[in-house]
Amino acid sequence: MRQFLSSGHYGLLLVPVCLFAIILAPILLLTPGLMTPHTPTIKEDPIGKVTAASADDWELWTSGTRLRGANVYQRLVYPEVDGPDFMGPGPLGPPYTQADLDGLAAAGANWVQLSHPGLFTEKPPYVLNGDVQDSLDRLLDMVGKAGMKATIAFRTGPGRSDFTFYWDGAGEWFDPSYLNDNVWLEQAAQDAWVDMWRYTAERYRGHPTVIGYELMVEPNSNDRLLGIWDPEQFYARYGGSLYDWNQLYPRITAAVRDVDAETPILVGGNDYSNSNWLPYLSVSEDSRTVYIVHQYEPMTYTHQAADSLHLSYPGVFDAKNDNRLETVDKAWLEGWLSPIDSFRSATGAPVAISEYGIKRWVPNAASFIDDELDIFEARGLNYAVWIWDPVWQAWNNLNDDFSLRDGPDPNNHMEIENQIMTVTSKYWWFNRGGKLVADQYFAQGSTQPGFQEYLLVLNENEQPAHVRVIYMFNDGTSRVQNVTAAGESRMTICVNSFVGESKDFSCRVQADQTVVSERATYINDRAY
């Protein structure tokens, strides 16, 4: 995105200039006086280039919500299962390009959770997989070039294949022989997992893009092998055994700290890091460990199939599959996430949400996400959405259920303006400045035939102001526009060019610096 800015002295007149193209418009008289006529200059907008730089990466996890972003996912490609196109040419897929990561940064994200295969092979002998290492190196390079930070999160490794995450599809779209959960059965596999992380930490310590290691994505021995969903029952029977993540992850932590004393470590509990299992996660002796939760509840709502949509939000339904009706609303979400509050209060340890999401066609999904992110922000939690898909059409045609960009129509598999992305961008905006200082509301705007609207923004501060405009339309939808006003400058936003013609709306202009904003309306070339 480009913007047109100019700095100088402030007077009474302004020649309006669009963000995307220079529009010749009449000179407008403003009251009170804001601006003088000026020749605009073009300046690159640093949207998405705000990094999470810190003297110490640990501060990013302990000083409120500092990281907002998305998961990027890859796994090994199996041509006999995936065919020639679905996952790309391999050896890992789906394939990401620099443009995919740049697009994520441009949307406002500053954190990428690399949900990736581990560097060691899944079957013995447990040795380095060079293809996997090359893939991880390439992704980290792209994340860094996009101006974001990354956490390395291993989905697989010795004794664990990626098929553990969709094991109920065995015999349908893949042969059961692809399942491998021996990490919960064999000491040798656990020892190799420890060795894998020691090697990984030694390789990536001090990497300028890496701000954390998530030791295992969604430990799931309770479900995959035992079918136990009650933590009390699980730990009473299997605590201290190989099934118990609490006895394995401290060994991995120790191995990491043997070679890397600084990089934060991220650990989630069993049952796919569900919040209900967080209280049963043993607290590490390591002082730089972040505890993570994956939040998809209530899954009866968030994971509805496109051909059987019957629940909306807020609503009354059986949210926990316990044959009890509940009112599921923001208060319900607050209660569901209350174990995070208790855990932090009891341990003093930081907690983050390294996955959350909802299928894109679920009724009122944007409202659900809006409430959820507001809760995360109020608690000072870092969070990463599942998922930021690449622009790889064969993948998107079949696997874009959780896409931020493809909208609510299950039959659409291309990027389209949609409310989930709008809501997400509204919160990612805080990555630009991290605070909200200015907030002005303008009612009854219009781009109907004959109407031309401009928003005028003056930033008298020396520092740039990160500005967002939230346009709210009559049909209940909204759009978010993010721009940056350079210090000691004025700029004009051509509203028609952004929202389109024949729209009625209200809008809010928000910024992380004190700015003055006004709206100018022309009707048939006359100013009002």
Steps between C-alpha positions, in 0.01 A plus 500: 500500500620848422394820662542863410638720775651843533642687794525870568306787653127474563248748370146506367490325163567149370500327165356151566715212387407130488699224661524296181486763228513877480146630451450850365241658729382852586676689775306460823458760772518342846381627836698501720804548277719197456710500190658697217523409132796275440658278243473142626797271521486124473626304797492125549260398777680273749190291571604168642865604535466570870712230656486361850856611569592505864813513708388164633253273322366391838336843536283418199332226706476679834393859431144474372384420151799565277471226239202457268527277199428170332609141458680386188472125447708247311539124503682236299347434159389143428444478120312174531252670736511863386521457125710724276348841582321523835806562721728631229811336358650416841685388693294716740176679434291691446758734346536854633657791314640830617181663372294282738700622802508858375121484472472389861721786613305747287180387675657609829644183654835501678520136618516180296456167675686255274301180554758278337644148494781436744852478362550129579336213315183342637629143470827352627780558460403846620726724294496848351267550204682750283192585295308597813789713626527677165128573508516646849801713407315631197186587696700681767677698232169605345347592837802716577490672162132576560592680823337253740614265776456123517462217745607151396232245589564133426199293399698185434823333595631163612201271548236752386354564156276783390212257450448498877302823455243336271528140607125446466551524123708184497357252254314776317750731333822341628610154601521434877867411453577873485400539864796519735460586868789296636635803684250408775603134498876480454777645713731516200261730317477734797878503538530589132245780540724643773803475269307664216424806709857526627616506139227749403575741783871492425432576134251786548614664823557867439310491171366855453154378396445227761329605825392161634500121474169315540619155600206298365185610323198357683614203710216249466586166656179514707282506187693325228604191695286491813169673431507682835375859515484543878837629625438367850445152364796524264754609760371257761569211263787619281681778687876448479474247218618545140149623418554794733624815326587637844792259528628558143488874449729585798764275344465687170520832685823394670648399165412838348652683794820300464569697184266802507434684824298785353237406242156471662348151509129444432316203652136395473318227689356169389164465320623723217591781745137550602455760774338239728831315515712806575464458881647150467811615316798481733674832541855491374798602707608699196437872555453579132211266417169619356195276542269484203137418429325414175152647492235357265218453750214448478596267215137401442462857377841590351544176302158470336500344155389726218208273416363476854505849649255515789670703776569871519662740744388606747270206546362231728630149433691206645848650491687226689329188366368427850128511408458837670389818328705812565487858389816542295601865486790718607439415867518130410835556328626689803409202717655248265830687508495550877758222557751737343429758770530241776820358356668838467389601846636181655829484307581852390587352160403651165238334277441543126248375244711345224193375309138609473258495212161428350374362171435793271137420418375458858207738572610821673863388502629857488310597815638194677856590400444863600397399852781247525773743399362762735537247782857416396589869491343568840709220648820615330539173307700464182304310236536338157207398280471172314581548211669719240481287187734549205375602159519143370173438326500119506532520879239771542249318282489213748626625834407862568244436775678734744622752244495863611472619143252287306178622661185317617402329173620136514517497121734797479870421516647837410584801715198722555416780739334347805409574860736253668798668334360843583462416869845342514659803335328723753705338777820450303500876460626522857829349382567834335503704816360289780278774639188698417520874560264665248148373429258716300158401367332629184135415429297495180766474235413422140650423162166494320495657151616860518668457842878517545644455850843567643647441846761757596765406754752734659791361703691780674720256696857428403426127506293328229142414589357160415145570396213266431158585366214263575216540250167361625233441235121481521496125441702436816831435323814706540837566340826608660751729331851531648728790413798679650518878536859621512604732777417869453291427194148509370332254272168440333320171452271469200216301653328420170813333368516266797139412581360522147204686361135496615577431867346643816709469813637643822868486587750529783849645462739358758872559552785426738599869509291810562372600157230732374261360242214655309265387227445696179197425283434619146156467342510558127839671538377735774650485848274446803 
